[in-house]
């Protein structure tokens, strides 16, 4: 039996596992996560090695039981409170809410979702790779590639984990992949090349993993920041950076500019019409540094974007 670490954590406010941790899951079939309303399993690589983390909500007293296994088990346990919003402070947002800064739909969504928190994983590599896989393709294609890489080149989660729970490949493992591997994963040459470039500098980027956002981003894309380092890699732009920092650092302000649906959704809900990315940034500017909070609450508001025109069809990249 592998060594395990355990602890009990009591959040300062209610935490919904589904609403808060769902952003970390890439499709319902993500092999790295199992998630329900009362329980979560995570498998990932830490600086100390592979780890499995189990989170279990106690319905009686609100406490959360934590247990971890693997060489990185202690690291996983120590950082588990950040997954549950320990570093996520809504005080300023709620003060602005009471002052009438936000539109009524945000006021309503916040009152209906007081258990939403922003998780902070401290893991840059896997979130950036997941975002790269999602560039310019459908969710079906991206999720297929994510699952294929994990099932063929990842490793089983340590400890008594649920069957099929696995860890995303390491940078070293991905560096060994050949063109036919990427074709089998349905990843075309451009995304595969971006991943190869990212893998080469992944170790250096991890220096920022335990830094606070004010250190990572003193000014947008300023020299010597994680944003600038990621942005210097060809194939990585603002969308990929935002998608990464929303997860690795629990960013409450980064917006996924360039997303296929986001600007239209935000524009339709807040203005009644579709808008461009530039117009979305102008519309969201008064809500900084809480723009991503607004986006997440809009997503939980129940509003839906109207669909017009044909769907973006998946492509088969295996012959490319």
N, C-alpha and C positions, 0 to 999 in steps of 0.2 A: 504493500500500500504506500502510495506517494505521500510525502509530508504535506500537511495542509496548514493554512493560517486562517484564523477566524476572528471576527469582531462584530460588535453591534454598533449601529449608527442611528442616531435619531435626528432627522432633518429638522430645521427650524420652522419649516412650513410643509404642507402636504406636497407630495411629489407623485405625479402620474408617470409610471414607467413607460406606458405606450406613447403618450404625447411627447415626453421629454427625450426618451432614448430612441424613439422611432427614427429620428434623423440619422442615426448611426447605421441603420440597417439598409442594405442595398438590395431591395426586392424581398419578397416574402420567403424566398428560398435561399437567402444568404447563409452559407455554411458557417459563418463566424459568430452568428447570433441566434439565440432563441429568446423570444420576448412575448410575455403575456401581461395581463393587468397586474399580476401579483409576483411575477418571477422573471428574472433575466439571467441568461448565461452568455458570457463573452469569452472568446478565445483570441489571443493576440500575442505578439512578440513585444517584450519590454527590453530595456537596456541590460537586464540581468538574464534574459532568456524567455522561453515560452511560458505562457500563463493561461489558466482558466479562472474566471471569476464568476461566482454565483451570487446573485442578489435576490433576497426573498423578503417581501413585505409582510410584517406581522399585522394582521387586521385588528387585533385587540388593542394594542397600545401605540401604534404608529411607528414602532421601531423597525429598523431594517437589518436583517441578518446578512452578514457578508462572509464568504468563504472562498479561499483561493488555493490553487495547486500549481506545481511546476517551479522551475528555477526562478521564474519571475513572479511567483506567487506573492511574496512580501511586497514587492513594488506595486502589484495590482491592488492589493488590499490597502496599502497606504494611499493610493490615488483614487480609490473607489468613491469617497465622499465628493470628489470633484465631478464624477459622473452624475451625481445626484444633486448638483446645484450648490455645493458648499461655497463656491466662489462666485455664484451668480446673485448679484444684488439688484433687486428691483426697486429700491427705495426712491431713487431719483425719477425713474419712469413713473411710478405711482404718484409722486408729487406733481409731476407735470400733467398726469392724467386728471387729478383733482383740479388743477388750474385751468383745464379746458384746452390744453395744447393739442390733444389728439381728437380725431373725428369720432362721432358717436359709435360707429361700428367697432372701433378699437376699444372704447370704453365698455361696450357690451361684451366683446370677446374676452377682455381681461377679467371681467366679473364672472364670466362663465368658465374660465380656465385659470383659476388661481393656483392650480397645481402644475402649471407648465414651468419647467426650469431649463436652462441651457447647459447641457453637459460639456465638460472639458476633459478630453482624453489624454492630452499630453503626447499624442502619437501623430506625427506629421506624415510619415511615409505611406501608410496604408490609405489614409484619407486622400492624399494627393494622387495616388495611383488609381483609386476608385474614381476620382473626378476626371482624370485623364481618359479613363476608359469610357466615360460618359460624353466626351467631347463629340459634338456633331453627329450623334447617332441616337436611335430610339432607346428608351429604357430597356426594352426587350433585349436588344443587342448588347448593351452595356452589362446588364445583369447576367447574361449568358457568359460573357467573357470573364467576369468576376468569379462566377461559380466554376468555370472550366479551369482557370489558373489555380484556384484553391484546391479543387479535387484532384488535379493532376500533379501539382507541384507544391502544395501546402503540406502541413503535417497534422496528425490527429491532436486534438486538445488533450493536455495532461490531466490526470485525475479522473474521478468518476463522472465524466462529462456525458451529456446526452449523446446517443449514437449519431454519428455524422458531423458532430461539431469539430471544426477544423480551423487551423491558423493560416492566414494569408502568407504567401511565400516571402522570404526575406529578399533584400536587395541582391545578395550574392546569388540566390537561386534564380531570380529573374534575369540576372546578367548572363546566365548560362543558356537561356532560351535561344533557339534558332528561328529562322524565318518560318519554317513549317509549323513550329509550335504556335506562333502568333496567328498563322492562318487557321490552324485547328481551333483556336480560341475566337476566331472571326474578328480579329483585330487587324486592320489594314496597316500598310507600311508607315503612314504618317503618325498614327498614334503609337505604334510600336517603337518608332524612332524617338518620339518624345519620352516614352518610358525609359528607353535605354539611356538617354541623356540624363534624366532625373535620377536613375539608379546610380550613375557615376558620382553624383554629388550628395546622395541621400545622407551619408554619414555626417557631412558638414552641416547640412540643414537641420539635423537633429539637435544641434547645439542650442537651437531656439525652443526646443520642445518644452522645457520647464520654465521658460521666461514668460512674464506677464505680458498682456497685450500692449501695455504702454511702452514696454521695451521692444516688442516686436514691431510696433507701428507707431513711433513717435510722430511721424507725418507720413501720409500715404506715399508709398514707393520711395521713401527717403533712402539715400545710400546707407549701407550698413544695417539694413533691416531684413527680416525674413521675407517681407514682400518683395523687396528689391532683389534679393538672392533668387527667389523663385521666378520672378519676372525676367531675370536675365537668361533663363533657360528657354531656348527656342521651342515654341509650341505651348508654353504656359503663359496665360494671360490673366486678366482680372477675374474672369469667371472661375477658373481653376483655383486661384489663390483664395477667393472668397469661400468657395465650397470646402476648401481645406481648413481654413481658420475658423469657420463656423463650428467645426467638429473638434479640431485639435486644441483650440484655445477658447472655445465657447464664445466666439465673437458675437456681440449683440448689435453690431453696426454694419458689417460687411454684407453687401448686396451682390447677388449673383448676376452681375451685368452681362448680357449676352445670352441669357437663358431663353430657350425657344418660346416659353409660355409666360414668363414672369411679368414682363412689362405690360402685356395685354391684360393679364389678370388684375394687376394692381390698378391699371388705368380704368378698367371696367368697373371695379368695385368702388374706387374712390371718386371717379369722375363720370362714370357712365359711358365711357368710350375707350377704345384701344389707343395706346400711346407708344412712343418709341422709348428705347433705353434712356436717351438723353432727357426726354420729358419725364420719365420715371425718376431719374436722379434729381431733377428740379423739384418734382412733387414731394419727394421724400426728404429733401434737404432740411426742412425745419424740424424733422424728427431725430436728427443726429444728436447724440451717439447711440440712438436706439432704433435705427432703421430696420435692423434684422428682427428685433422684437416685434415691430409693426408687421413685417412680412409674415412671421410665424403666426401671429394672432389673426391676421387676415385669412391665413390658411385654415385656421380653426373656427372661423366665423360661420362656416356653412355656405358661404357664397361660392359659386362656381363660374368659371369662365365659359362663355358661350363658344361653341365650336362652329367654325365656318370653313368650308373647303375640304379638300382631301386630307387624310391623315398622312404623316410622314412615314413612308413604308420602310421596313428593315431592309438592309442590303446584305448580299452575300459576298464577303471579302475574300473567300478562300482561293479564288483564282487570280487575285490581284498581286 
